C-alpha cells in the first residue's frame, strides 16, 4: 500500500513537472521577441595581441612603461589605482632611484608634522597611487553622476579585459543613423557618450584619449590606437604584476611533474617485476 502511494505521488510530481515545462516553453515561444538597441548595436571587443598573452607570455616592459605614462598624464585625473604602490614600478625596469624620483612627482594626503592638520605631501615609494577625488560624492559630482571605477583590476574585472579597454578607448563615435531610426528612444542622453563597446552603449566617460595627447621620450607612435594598446598593456600588468613570474615558474613545475611521473612508473615496474598481479 505504502509502495503504491509512493508511486502515485512520484507520478503526480513528474506529471506536474512536465506540465510546467510545457507551459513555460509555450509562453517563451509565443511571446514576441523584444529587440533592444543594446542587442543590435553592442559590439564585442576588437582583437588585441599583447606580449603578455598566452601561456608563455611576458610583459613588453617598454610598452607597459608607455602605458604608465598614459595613465599618469590622462587617466589618473579621474581613475585611482589603489592596489598599486609606487615601489611596484621597479618591476617595469626602473631603478630604485628612478622610482623614488617618480613617486615624488605625485602628491598624496599627509599630515603637517607641526600642526597635525591634513595636508598634501610628495609621495614615497611605499605609498599607493592616490585617489583623484576625496570621496565618491565629489567623484560623482564631477562626472555626470557616475563614479570612475578603480582601474587596478579592470583588466580582470571585465571579460577579455585588455581588448575591452583598448576597444572602449578607440570606440567613441556618433550614434549610427540606423540606431536612431530603429530605436528613437535609445538616443544618447545629454552628458553621456555613445560607444558600442560599452554594454549599454552610452557611458559617462567622454573620450579621454586623442591622437598625439601624450609624448613618449623614445618617439614611439602616439596615435590613439597605439596609446590605447599601451594603456591596456599597463592595466594587464596592474591586474597581475606576477604574470611573467607565474609563467616562468609554471612550466618548470609541469616539466618536473612529468619527469616525476615517469620515474614513479619505472619504480613501480621495478618493485613489482617478479610479482604476478
Ligand atoms: C574626465 C574623467 C575621466 C578620465 C580622464 C578617464 N575616465 Fe575612464 N571613466 C570615467 C567615468 C566617469 C567612468 C564611468 C562611466 C560610466 O559608468 O558610465 C569611466 C569608466 C571607465 C572604464 C570602465 C568601463 C566599464 O566597463 O565600467 C574604463 C575601463 C575606463 N574608464 C578607462 C579609462 C582609461 C584607460 C583612461 C585613460 C586613458 C580613462 N578612463 C580616463 C571618467 C574618466
Boltz pocket constraint, residues with backbone or C-beta under 6 A from the ligand:
constraints:
  - pocket:
      binder: B
      contacts: [[A, 70], [A, 71], [A, 74], [A, 75], [A, 76], [A, 77], [A, 78], [A, 79], [A, 143], [A, 146], [A, 147], [A, 148], [A, 149], [A, 154], [A, 158], [A, 165], [A, 168], [A, 169], [A, 202], [A, 203], [A, 204], [A, 205], [A, 206], [A, 208], [A, 209], [A, 231]]
      max_distance: 6.0
